[in-house]
Amino acid sequence: MLVAQYLSRQLAEWGVKRIYGVAGDGIFAWLDSLGKQSELQYIACKHESAAAMMASAEAKLTGKPAVCTATMGPGFVNLLNGLADAHTDRVPVIAITGQVETAKLGGGYKQYVAQEDMIRPISCYQATVTEPDAVGEVLHRAFVSAAQQKDVAHLSICKNVFAEKTQATILPSLPRIPRVLGDRVEIESAADQIMQAKAPLVLLGIGARQSAALCLRFAEQLGAGIVLSLGAKGAIDESHRLVLGGLGEGGSEGVLQALDEADLLVILGASWFPKEFIPKHLPIIQVDHAATSMHAQPKLLSVTADLLDVLPLWLARLKNRQRGEAWEQRVESWHEQLWAENEQISKASSPDEAVKPELLLHTVGRMVAEDAIVALDTGEHTIWFNRAFRAVRQYPLFSGKWRTMGFGLPAAIAAKLAFPDRQVVCVTGDGGLQMNLAELMTAVEQQLAITLIVVNNQTLGLEELKMKQEGYGSFGVRLTNPDFCLWAKACGADSVSVRSAVELEPALQQALASNRLTLLDIHCTAPTLTERKKQIPFQAQA
């Protein structure tokens, strides 16, 4: 069969459901093949960066390799931003791009760039396919590398090779990726330290989501306060008596007080978190399957293992531990303080006032489905989501370490495609939305029922705040916005404009109940230094 046909059949055999991409002459033969089959869904995006963001978002939700494609030259370069998000958040994505004809490699030809060199810093595997019979082994290596290392793998295929015949064989399955087996001495040594703790805390990260029930049992038996990273929101119902809120600028005051009084912090599945908010004197036990994710500090005891292997052993040891009732009562008082502060948000605004971002996110938290996927763009609203949105079982989908603006809408599209029966809500700033505004048409073309909430405050809010905090004038951050409702109407989507607090809840209720793509243009107050509570890192306090 042709290389183009082989790619389509092999990807489908390995469980790939869809491919995100933008057309270009470097991949014409493959696009022709995709149009003649029905096993793979091709999502025609408006910009390659958004296509890569969609693949990254799908991989974050499913844990399985997702695929994106683009042509050579500018098409490939446009992919890099979304691929960097996948690389830094450690999720498996396969990028298959076109390249100039074999005879033109290395020359000064139109749209030629050395793709392997450009993508190497943000990928674990790179290869250029110049011979049709090599495609099978290269594709196999790419998938195994991406799945095992949770990273980006890239295949650059010369334009002429797509249309040539290959002897590569369709493989029915991929090798099993084994779990990391922990060292028993490490696990028991950590258990000894846990048994002696009088005032423990547990920090959960996105890596704890799959073992959330075990993590909760561990915290309950330990009598530990639970701190949730943004990626762990929804892993545990935040109404639980031991949950203290988040860490960092979007966190709670109670968490800082708890960290100051704690004598042990157990970090489960959190490869990244704002370390400056952790007291330097606090002993830490960290469990992660990757040694490279361990927090570098002198008082750290690391356990390189899978949580599913470690937690049952610790739970067995904790059966003989004396409960610290005084500490648990202290934790519960911080939890009640967190809940009381959150409830005050809805009472802080009069109905006729403009919508404040904290009121918006608090209201969204009350009204979305318990298992909703909430796609977040990067910006000030993400901090308020962490502070004001009280999660039950919702799944936040966001750009973690890369923090690229424009992520929200592409992520929501991928989420609805991957989980069509779940409610998908996107919360984006006006600046982030305009970076990928054209993808609204992609959502309309795919007939996706997404609720798109636009925080319209006519500024790049987070940048404006940071500039003011650092003593600069807020130059270059103000936005001239289009009429987002008219844009939605032009694309064929529903829309509602909200300008006061009294309009917010009815508009949300209507949009969430709709079975159509609906844009809510929420005119919010611009962020100010006095409105936002900002935690002070322990390093800054010192």
N, C-alpha and C positions, 0 to 999 in steps of 0.2 A: 504494500500500500504506500501511498505518498506519506511523507513526513507529516504534513498537515493533518492527514486522516489519522495517522498513528497517535499524534498528540491528543486529539479529541477522544479517541477510543480508550487510550491508556488512562487519561485523567478521569474519565467516567468510571472505569474499572476500579480505580482507587478511591472512589467515593466523592469526588469533586462534583458539586451540584451546579455551580455557576462560575462564570468568568467575567470580570469587570474590565472594561477597556475602552479605548478610543481608536477608531479606524485610521489606517495609514498604509502607504504602499509597501512598507517593509513586511506587513503581515497579511497582505491581500489573500494569499493562498490559504492561510489558516482561517481567515474570516469566511471564505467561500466554503470551507469544510464545515465550519460551525453552523453555517446557514442550512446545510443539508442533513443535519442530524437533530435528534430530539432529546438526547440524554443530558446534554449540558445546556444551561440557560445562559445566553450572552446578554450582559447588561451594558448597553451602549451609553457611556457616560459623556458628559460635555467637556471634561478636563481630566487629563491623566492623573494629576495629583489627587483628585477626588476618587478616581478608580482605585488607586493604591490605598487611600484611606478606607474605602469600602472593604477591600480585602483584609486590611488590618483589623477593622471592626468585626468582621465575620470571624476571623481567627480568634479574637479576644472572647467572643461569645461561645464559640464551639470548641475551642482548643485544637481544632484540626487545621491542616494547611489550607489556605485559601489562595486563589489565583487571580492575578491581574495581568494585563497585556497592553503593549503600546508599540508604536513603530520606532524606527531608529531616530537618532538625532534629538530634536526637541521633544518628541514624544517620550523617549526614554528619560531625558533629563527631567521632564515634568513629573514623572513617577517618583522621583527621589524623595520628595517631601513626605509623601504618604508612607513610603518604604522605611524612612527614618523613624517614623512613629512605631511601626511594627518592630523594628530593630531595638529601639530603646525600651519598649514595653515588653519585649521578649515574647513575641508570638510568631507562629510559623506562617510565612507568606512566600509563595512562589511567583516570581516575576518572569514572564517570558516575553522577550522583546525581539523585534526585527533588527537586522543589521544589514549593512551594504552587502552587495554580492561578494562572494569569496575572492574574486579576482581584484576587487577594489579595496580589500582590507589594508589599512595602514597608509593609504594614499590620501591626497587632498581632495577627496570626492565630496559631493553634496551630502550633507547631513551625517558625515562620518565622524564619530568620536569613539575613543577607546573606552567602551562601556565597562569592561572589567575593572579598569583603573579607577573609574569614577565611583563605582558602587562598592568597591572593596571595603571602605571603612564602615559601611552599614550593612554588611552581609556576612554570612558564614561560608558561603559557597558561590563561586562564579565560574562560568564556563562559556566559551564561544563554540558553537557547533558549525563546523565547516564541512563535515562529511555526513551524509544521510544515515549511514549505519551506526554512527556514534550516538544518535539521539536517545536510544533506549537506555543505555548505561548512564548517560549524563542526567537524564530525567530522573532515573532511580536514585542516583547520588544526591540530586537536589532535594528530592522529597524526604529522604532519610535524614539528610543533614538538617533541613528545616525543622522536621518533627522532633529530632533528638535534641538539637541545640536551641529550639524555640527562637528561630531567627529567620532572616530573609535569605532565600536562595535564588540565584539569578541565572537564567539561560538566555544567551544572546544567540539567535539563530539567523544565519545569513539568508538573505531574501531568496536566493535561488534554491537553497537547500529545502525550504518548505515544499517546493513543487517537485522534488526528486523522490524516487522510490527508495524505501528502506527495507532491510531484512530484519529489523528489530522486532522482537517477540513481545506480545502483550502479556504482562505478568499479572496474575490474579490478585496478588496481595503484596504488602510491604512487610519488612521485618518488624517484629514486636520491639517496642522501645521499653527496656527493662526499668523498673524503679530503682532509685538509689538506695542501697541497703546501708542502714546506719551502723555505726560502731557501738557495740553494747557498753563499752567502758564510758564513752561520751554520754550516752543516754542515762546510764546509772549515776554518773558523776553529777549531771544536771539535776537528776531526781533528788539526790542528797541535798543539793542547794535549795531546791524548791521546798523540800520538807522543812527546812529550817526558817523559811521566810515568815515574817510576822505581818508584813504589810505589802502583799504582792499586787502587781498589775499585769494585765495581759494585753498586748497590742496585736490586733489582727490585721493582716494585709489581704490583698486579693488572692494570694496563694492559699488562704485558709477557707475559701468559699466552699470547696468540695468537701471539706471535713468540718463544716461549721457546727454540726450537731455535736461532734466529739469535742471541739474547741469550747463550746458552751458548757458541756458536762465537766470539762477540766476546770474551767473558771469557777463553776459552782462548787465543785468539791474543794477547790483551793480557797474559795472565798475571796477571789480577786476581782478588782475593778476591771472593766473591759473598755479599752480604747479602740476605736475603729478608724482605720485609714479610709480615705475616700473610696478606694477600691473594695473595701469590706462592708460598706454601707449596704444594708439589706441582707447580709449574710446572717445576722442575728436581729431579731425584732428590737428596735431601740427603746421600746417601752419596758424591756427587762430591767429589773431592779439593780443589776450590776453594771449596766451600760452608762458610761460617763460622757460619751460624745467623741468628737474628733480631736486630732492633734494638728497644731500649726495655726495659721492665720484664720482658717475656717473652723477651728476647734472651739472647745468650751473652756470657761474659766476653771471649772471643777477639775478638768484634766491636769491643768498646771498645778493646782493645789495638791492633787493626788500624787503627781510625779515628785513634788517637793517632799512629801511625807513617806513615800514608798521606800522599801528596802530591797525590792527586786522587780525587774521588768522582764517578762517573758514575751519574746517577739515570735509570732507564729505566721509564717508565710508572707512577711512584709519585706520585700527586697529593697524598697525605697520608701523613705519617709523623711520629714523635715528634722534631721538629726540635731539641729541647733536648739530644738525644744526639749531635748533629753538632758537632764542634769548629768554633769560629768562624773559625779561621785556615785551614781546609781549603778549597781551591778546588773548585768544583762545576760540573759540566756536567749540565744536565737536559734530557731530551727528553720532550716531551708534546705531544699534538695540540691541547691547549687552553692558551692563554696565561695564563688565569686560574689555572691549576694550578701556575704557576712559583713556586719557593721564593724569597721576598724576602730576599736577602742580597747584600752588595757583591761578593763573589767568585764570583758565579754567572754562567755563560755559558749562556744559554737557547737551545734549538733547538726552535722550534714547528713540529712535523712529525710524521708517522706513523713509527713505528719501522721499518715495512717498507720505507720509502723511505730512511731514514738508515743503518741497519745495513749493508746491502750496500756502500755507499760507504765506510764506515769499515773494513770487512773488507778491501776492496781496498787501502786505504792501509796497513793493518797488515802486509801481506805483506812489506813492506820494513823492518819494525821489528825491532831487536835485542831478543831476549827477556831479561828480568831474572831470571835463575835464582835469585839470592839471595832476592829478594822472593817468588818462587813457593815456594821451600822454606819460607820463613817462614809463608806462607799455609797450606801443607800441614800444618805443625806445629800451627797453630791449629785446623785441621780435625780432626786426630787428637785434640787435647785435647777438642774438642766431643764427638766420638764416644765417647771414654773416659768423660767425665762422664755421658753419656747411658746408657751401659751399666751404670754403677754404680747407677742408680736401681732396677733390678730386684733388685739384691743388697743394697740398704739396709734392706729390711724382712724380718723373720722371718715365716714362714707364718701364725702365729697372731695377728700384729698387725693392728690395724685398717687399712683401706685408706687410703693417703695419696693425695692428688690427683695428684701427679707419677707415682706408680706406675700409677694408673688410666689416665692419658693415654698413658704410655709403652706399657702393655700394649695399649691400643686401637690405637695406631700399628702394633704388631707384627702384629695379628690382622685388621684390616679389609682388604677387597679393595684392590688397588693403584689402582683407578679409582673408589673409593668417593666419594660426596659426604658430607661431614661438616658437618652443620648445627650451629652453635654458638650457644648463648644467651650473654648478656653476664654476665660475672662472673669470679671468681677462677680458675675452671677454664679460661677462655680464655687467661690468662697461662701456665698450665701446659701447655696445648695447644701454645702457641708454643715453649715450652722443651723439652718432653719428647716430643712427637709428632714422629717423624722421617718425613717424607712422602716418598712415591715419585712417584705421579701423582694422589694424592687432591685433591679440590677442597673447600677450606674455604668455607662459606657462613655469613656473619655480618653483624651490624649494625655497620658500620665507624665512621663519624663520629657517627651519631646514638646508637649504643650503647644501644638500648632493650632493657630486660629483656622477656622473653616472646617473643623473636624465634625461638628455636630450633625449637619444635614446629611452628608455622605454616610456617617455612622448609623443614623436613623434608617436610611434606605436599606443598608445591609442588614440591619436588625430585623426589619419587617419582612425582607425576603427570606431570611433564615428562619424566622419564627412568625409566620403569617397569622397565627391564632392568638398571639400575645399583643397586648396594647403597647404601642411604641409612642413615646413622647420625646420630642427634641426641644431642648432649651438652649437658645443661642443668642448671642449679642448681635446688635445691628452691624457691628464691624465684622464679626466672624461670618455672619450670614452672607454679607456682600462679597466675601472672598469666593464663595461657591454658590452664589445665587442662581446660576444657570442650572444647577442640579435639581432645582424645584421641578423643572421640566422632566428630568429623569424620573422623579417620583410620580409625576402625573402619567407619564408614558407607561409606567409599571402598575398603575392603578393602586397605589399604596395608601391605605388609610392611616396616615400619620398626623398627630397633632403637633404642629410646629409653633412653638412659643418664642416670639422675638422680644427680647428686652431692648426696647427702643429708648435709649437715653441720649442719643446723638453725640456719643463720645466713646473713645476707647477707654472705658472706665478704669480698668486695672492699671493701664499705663499712666493715666492722668493722676491717679492716687499715688503711685510710686514716684512720679516726678515731683509732686508736691511734698511728699515725705522726705525726699532727698534734697529739697530746697530749690528745685528748679521751677521755672514757669511751665505751665501746661501748654506747650506749643506743639502743634502738629497732631493733636489727638482728637480734635473736634470733627464731627462727621456731618456731611450734608446727605441726608437719607432720601431715597425715593419714597413714594407712597407704596409701602409694602402690600397693602390690600389691593391696589390697582395691579401691582405686579402679579400677585396670586391670581387675580381674575383673568389677566392676560394669558396666564399659563393654564387656566382651566381648573383652578383650585378654589375652594371656599375660603372666606376670610372674614374676620371681625376685628374692629378697632376698639381698644379699651383705653379710656383716658382717666378714669377715676376708680377708686377702691370699690365703690358700690357696684360697678359694672363687672368686676373681675370674676366673681364666683359664677354668676349666670353664664358668662361667656365660656368659661372653662368647662362647665357642665355640658353645655351644648356641643362644644368641640369634641370632648371626650366621648360623648354618646354617638357622635356622627360616624358613619361608615365611609367617610370621604376624607381626603387630604384637606386639612383645615389649618390656615395660618392665623394665629392670634397676634396682632400687632399691639403689644402692651407698652403704652407710653409711661415709662418709669422715671422716677426722679434720678438725677445724676448723682453718682456717689460723692460723698464728702468725707473729710477726715474725721469729723465729729460723729457722723452717723454710724460708722463701722467700728465695732469693737475689735481691737487688734491685740493679740496676745504678744507678750514680750518674751523673747527667747531667754533661756537661762544664761546663755553666754552674754547676752546684752545686759541682763540684770547684774551679772558679776562685774 
